[in-house]
């Protein structure tokens, strides 16, 4: 164990707050803010999707920069600088109504959010390294940090728009930025503990790209499909005339399900070194994505939120666990960086493609249907991934 047992869990909390900021606030909360921005600024679905695609483009850049730098710089430094910059750009997103300035801030949020997500995952994988079950739980809990961000944003943002109208969307971004800044001290303390515990051993070693191809392709399709749900769920519920209370409750349900998911999936992650965990998670996310089309009712929305939330962060957890089980420790950071780069490319395609489909066919439900098909294909391909033959 890197440090004392009790302190290790506090360190994990600090790392998980990084995911709450880089994903729960910086990416997923846009799904709640999007309807207000679209109404106030007169955007089409394609324009609204582009703003999330801009964030994903930044994530692509940040992921591949992290892939190149993590061995040289170390995960702790990348995480620390990324969490500060992400918090700043979240705050700046509330200071303009100009489409292209918003695009820039969303791009930069993605650029600096990616190293937080990747480096934090690499560090979480080093916790409880001698205890496979606790290690799998720590990895899953780390990614579950995104659920904490969703619970907080879901509990506050719909009420803000209901009370003060769509024009208050800048306040939402400012509030997320302030909340992120408040979380920064614990995040920075956590990475200092890991950095002080011993030298980073993440030197460059060649990755077996060909042997990981099914996991890589499946993960890319997972990213392309899942982001559609979180980008347009708020808009879809608005189209269904959902009340702010219902919107808030469904969003919080997704967040709670994410927080609970590590305890549901920890045995699967601990035991399997193949593509089965990713395939299973992708299939469940596909079900959650398609369900609102089949059951456009409050009951359908809640069941959809449960299914989606219980599996969505198992995808990143699955590829991190796959890397840990199949690769030498010095390759974990680069492998997670590579997977996240692929993930980021998929996220770039998903929002804008589904937005164009929604505009072309006259409803976001058609974008959801396309996303569900992509996810089913991703699950099938991930299932083909076998454990790697390594010297680990």
C-alpha positions in Angstrom: 0.0 0.0 0.0 1.4 3.4 -0.9 0.4 5.2 2.4 -1.6 4.3 5.4 -4.9 2.4 4.8 -7.2 5.2 6.0 -5.3 8.0 4.2 -5.5 5.9 1.0 -9.3 6.3 0.9 -9.0 10.0 1.5 -6.5 10.2 -1.4 -9.0 8.3 -3.6 -11.7 10.9 -2.7 -9.4 13.7 -3.8 -8.8 11.9 -7.1 -12.5 11.2 -7.5 -13.3 14.9 -7.1 -11.1 15.5 -10.1 -13.5 13.3 -12.2 -16.4 15.3 -10.7 -14.9 18.4 -12.1 -13.4 17.2 -15.4 -16.5 15.1 -16.3 -19.4 15.7 -14.0 -19.1 19.5 -14.2 -17.0 20.3 -17.3 -18.8 17.8 -19.7 -22.0 16.3 -18.4 -23.5 19.4 -16.7 -23.8 20.9 -20.2 -26.7 18.5 -20.9 -28.6 20.5 -18.2 -27.5 23.9 -19.4 -28.0 23.2 -23.1 -31.8 23.7 -23.2 -31.4 27.1 -21.5 -28.6 28.2 -23.8 -30.4 26.9 -26.9 -33.6 28.9 -25.9 -31.8 32.1 -24.9 -29.3 32.1 -27.8 -31.5 30.7 -30.5 -29.3 27.8 -31.3 -30.1 24.8 -33.5 -29.5 21.2 -32.3 -26.4 21.2 -34.5 -25.0 24.3 -32.9 -25.8 23.0 -29.4 -24.1 19.7 -30.3 -21.1 21.6 -31.7 -20.4 23.2 -28.3 -20.0 19.8 -26.7 -18.1 18.6 -29.8 -15.7 21.6 -29.2 -15.1 20.3 -25.7 -14.5 16.8 -27.0 -12.0 18.2 -29.6 -10.1 19.8 -26.8 -10.3 16.5 -25.0 -8.7 14.8 -28.0 -5.8 17.2 -27.9 -5.4 16.9 -24.2 -5.5 13.1 -24.2 -2.8 12.8 -26.8 -0.6 15.4 -25.1 -1.0 13.4 -21.9 -0.1 10.2 -23.7 3.1 11.9 -24.9 3.9 13.7 -21.6 2.9 11.4 -18.8 6.1 9.3 -18.8 8.2 12.5 -18.8 6.2 14.8 -16.5 4.5 12.3 -14.2 0.8 11.9 -13.5 0.7 14.1 -10.3 1.9 17.2 -12.1 -0.5 16.7 -15.0 -3.4 16.2 -12.7 -2.6 19.2 -10.6 -2.2 21.7 -13.4 -5.2 20.3 -15.2 -7.6 20.6 -12.3 -6.7 24.3 -11.8 -7.0 25.2 -15.5 -10.3 23.3 -15.9 -11.8 25.1 -13.0 -10.8 28.5 -14.4 -12.2 27.8 -17.9 -15.5 26.6 -16.4 -15.8 29.9 -14.7 -14.9 31.8 -17.9 -17.6 30.0 -19.8 -20.1 32.1 -17.8 -18.6 35.5 -18.8 -19.6 35.6 -22.5 -22.5 34.9 -24.8 -20.4 34.9 -27.9 -20.6 31.5 -29.7 -16.9 31.5 -30.7 -15.7 32.6 -27.3 -17.8 29.8 -25.8 -16.3 27.4 -28.3 -12.8 28.4 -27.2 -13.5 28.0 -23.5 -15.1 24.6 -24.1 -12.1 23.5 -26.1 -9.7 24.6 -23.4 -11.8 22.9 -20.7 -11.4 19.7 -22.7 -7.7 20.2 -23.2 -7.0 20.5 -19.5 -9.8 18.1 -18.3 -8.2 15.2 -20.2 -5.0 15.0 -18.2 -7.1 15.1 -15.0 -9.1 12.1 -16.0 -6.2 10.1 -17.4 -3.5 10.9 -14.8 -6.0 10.4 -12.0 -7.0 7.0 -13.4 -3.3 6.0 -13.6 -2.8 7.0 -10.0 -5.9 5.3 -8.7 -4.7 2.1 -10.3 -1.7 2.2 -8.0 -3.8 2.2 -4.8 -4.2 -1.2 -3.1 -1.9 -2.7 -5.7 -1.4 -5.8 -3.5 -5.2 -6.4 -3.0 -6.9 -7.1 -6.4 -10.5 -6.7 -5.0 -9.8 -3.4 -3.3 -7.8 -2.2 -6.3 -10.7 -2.9 -8.6 -13.1 -1.1 -6.2 -10.7 1.9 -6.0 -10.6 2.1 -9.8 -14.4 1.9 -10.1 -14.9 4.4 -7.2 -12.5 6.8 -8.9 -14.5 6.9 -12.1 -17.7 7.1 -10.0 -16.6 10.6 -9.0 -18.4 11.8 -12.1 -21.6 10.8 -10.4 -20.9 13.2 -7.5 -20.7 16.0 -10.0 -23.9 15.0 -11.6 -25.8 14.8 -8.3 -24.7 18.3 -7.4 -25.5 19.8 -10.8 -28.8 17.9 -11.0 -29.9 19.1 -7.6 -29.3 22.8 -8.4 -29.3 23.7 -12.1 -32.9 22.8 -13.1 -34.2 24.7 -10.1 -32.1 27.7 -11.1 -33.6 27.8 -14.6 -37.1 27.2 -13.3 -36.9 30.1 -10.8 -35.0 32.7 -12.9 -35.4 31.6 -16.6 -33.2 30.5 -19.4 -31.2 33.7 -19.4 -29.4 32.7 -16.2 -27.3 30.0 -17.9 -24.1 32.1 -17.3 -24.8 31.8 -13.6 -24.7 28.0 -14.0 -21.2 28.1 -15.5 -20.0 30.5 -12.9 -21.4 28.4 -10.1 -19.7 25.2 -11.5 -16.4 27.1 -11.8 -16.6 28.3 -8.1 -17.6 24.8 -6.9 -14.6 23.3 -8.8 -12.2 25.9 -7.3 -13.5 24.9 -3.8 -12.6 21.2 -4.5 -9.1 22.0 -5.8 -7.2 22.0 -2.4 -8.3 18.4 -1.6 -7.5 17.3 -5.2 -4.0 18.9 -5.0 -3.3 17.4 -1.6 -4.2 13.9 -2.8 -1.8 14.0 -5.7 1.0 15.3 -3.5 0.6 12.3 -1.2 1.0 9.9 -4.2 3.9 11.9 -5.7 5.7 11.9 -2.4 5.2 8.2 -1.8 7.8 7.2 -4.4 9.1 8.0 -7.9 6.9 7.6 -11.0 7.9 4.6 -13.1 5.8 5.4 -16.1 8.7 5.3 -18.7 8.0 4.7 -22.3 7.4 1.1 -23.3 5.8 -0.1 -26.6 2.1 -0.9 -26.3 0.7 -4.0 -28.0 -1.7 -2.0 -30.2 -2.7 -4.9 -32.5 -3.5 -7.2 -29.6 -5.7 -4.5 -28.0 -7.6 -3.6 -31.2 -11.0 -4.9 -30.3 -10.9 -3.1 -26.9 -9.8 0.1 -28.6 -12.5 0.0 -31.3 -15.2 -1.0 -28.8 -14.2 1.8 -26.5 -14.3 4.3 -29.4 -17.9 3.3 -30.3 -18.8 3.4 -26.6 -17.7 7.0 -26.4 -19.5 7.9 -29.7 -22.8 6.6 -28.4 -22.8 7.4 -24.6 -22.2 11.1 -25.0 -25.4 11.6 -27.0 -27.5 10.6 -24.0 -25.8 13.1 -21.6 -25.7 15.9 -24.2 -29.3 15.8 -25.2 -31.2 14.1 -22.3 -32.2 17.5 -20.9 -33.4 18.7 -24.3 -35.3 15.4 -24.8 -37.1 15.8 -21.5 -37.9 19.4 -22.3 -39.5 18.2 -25.6 -41.5 15.8 -23.5 -42.7 18.8 -21.4 -41.0 17.4 -18.3 -41.2 19.5 -15.2 -38.0 21.0 -13.7 -38.5 18.6 -10.7 -38.6 15.6 -13.1 -35.5 16.8 -15.0 -33.7 17.3 -11.7 -34.8 13.9 -10.3 -33.8 12.0 -13.5 -30.4 13.7 -13.6 -29.8 13.0 -9.9 -30.8 9.3 -10.5 -28.1 9.1 -13.1 -25.6 10.5 -10.6 -26.6 8.2 -7.8 -26.5 5.2 -10.1 -22.9 6.2 -11.1 -21.9 6.4 -7.4 -23.4 3.0 -6.7 -22.1 1.3 -9.8 -18.6 0.4 -8.4 -20.2 -1.9 -5.9 -22.3 -3.6 -8.6 -19.4 -4.2 -11.0 -16.3 -4.6 -8.7 -16.3 -8.4 -8.9 -16.6 -8.3 -12.7 -13.6 -5.9 -12.9 -11.6 -7.9 -10.4 -12.0 -11.2 -12.1 -12.0 -10.5 -15.9 -9.0 -9.5 -18.0 -10.8 -9.7 -21.3 -13.2 -7.4 -23.2 -16.2 -8.8 -21.4 -16.6 -6.0 -18.8 -16.5 -3.3 -21.5 -18.9 -5.2 -23.6 -21.3 -5.7 -20.7 -21.2 -2.1 -19.7 -21.7 -0.9 -23.3 -24.7 -3.2 -23.7 -26.4 -1.8 -20.6 -25.7 1.8 -21.6 -27.3 1.0 -25.0 -30.4 -0.2 -23.2 -30.5 3.0 -21.2 -30.1 5.1 -24.3 -32.8 3.4 -26.3 -35.4 3.1 -23.4 -36.6 6.8 -23.5 -37.6 6.3 -27.1 -39.5 3.1 -26.3 -41.0 4.4 -23.0 -41.2 8.3 -23.2 -42.8 8.4 -19.8 -41.5 9.4 -16.3 -41.2 5.7 -15.4 -39.2 5.1 -18.6 -37.0 8.0 -18.0 -36.2 6.9 -14.4 -35.5 3.3 -15.5 -33.3 4.7 -18.4 -31.4 6.8 -15.9 -30.7 3.8 -13.6 -29.5 1.6 -16.5 -27.3 4.3 -18.0 -25.8 5.5 -14.7 -25.1 2.0 -13.4 -22.9 1.3 -16.4 -21.6 4.5 -18.0 -18.4 4.9 -15.9 -17.8 1.2 -15.9 -16.5 1.7 -19.5 -13.5 3.8 -18.4 -13.1 1.6 -15.4 -13.0 -1.5 -17.6 -10.2 -0.2 -19.9 -8.2 1.0 -16.9 -8.6 -2.5 -15.3 -7.8 -4.1 -18.6 -4.6 -2.1 -18.8 -3.6 -3.0 -15.3 -4.2 -6.7 -15.7 -2.6 -7.1 -19.1 0.3 -4.6 -19.2 3.4 -3.9 -17.1 2.9 -1.1 -14.5 5.2 1.3 -16.5 2.7 1.1 -19.3 -0.5 1.9 -17.4 -0.4 5.6 -17.8 0.3 5.5 -21.5 -2.3 2.8 -22.1 -5.0 4.8 -20.2 -3.9 7.9 -22.2 -4.3 6.0 -25.5 -7.7 4.7 -24.6 -8.8 8.2 -23.5 -7.6 9.6 -26.8 -9.7 7.1 -28.7 -12.6 7.9 -26.3 -12.2 11.6 -27.0 -12.4 11.1 -30.7 -15.6 9.2 -30.3 -17.0 12.0 -28.1 -16.1 14.5 -30.8 -18.3 12.7 -33.3 -21.3 11.8 -31.2 -22.9 15.2 -30.2 -22.6 17.0 -33.5 -23.6 13.9 -35.6 -26.7 13.3 -33.5 -27.5 17.0 -33.6 -27.5 16.9 -37.4 -29.6 13.7 -37.4 -32.1 15.4 -35.0 -32.3 18.5 -37.2 -32.7 16.4 -40.4 -35.4 14.1 -39.0 -37.2 16.6 -36.8 -36.5 15.2 -33.3 -33.7 14.3 -30.9 -35.2 10.8 -30.5 -33.6 9.9 -33.9 -30.2 10.9 -32.6 -30.8 8.7 -29.5 -31.7 5.8 -31.8 -28.5 6.2 -33.8 -26.5 6.3 -30.6 -28.1 3.1 -29.4 -27.2 1.3 -32.6 -23.5 2.4 -32.3 -23.4 1.2 -28.7 -24.8 -2.2 -29.6 -22.1 -2.5 -32.3 -19.5 -1.4 -29.7 -20.6 -4.1 -27.3 -20.3 -6.8 -29.9 -16.8 -5.8 -30.9 -15.6 -5.5 -27.3 -16.7 -9.0 -26.6 -14.2 -10.2 -29.2 -11.2 -8.9 -27.1 -9.2 -11.7 -25.5 -6.8 -11.3 -22.5 -3.3 -10.4 -23.7 -0.3 -12.7 -23.4 2.2 -10.7 -21.3 5.0 -11.2 -18.9 3.1 -9.5 -16.1 
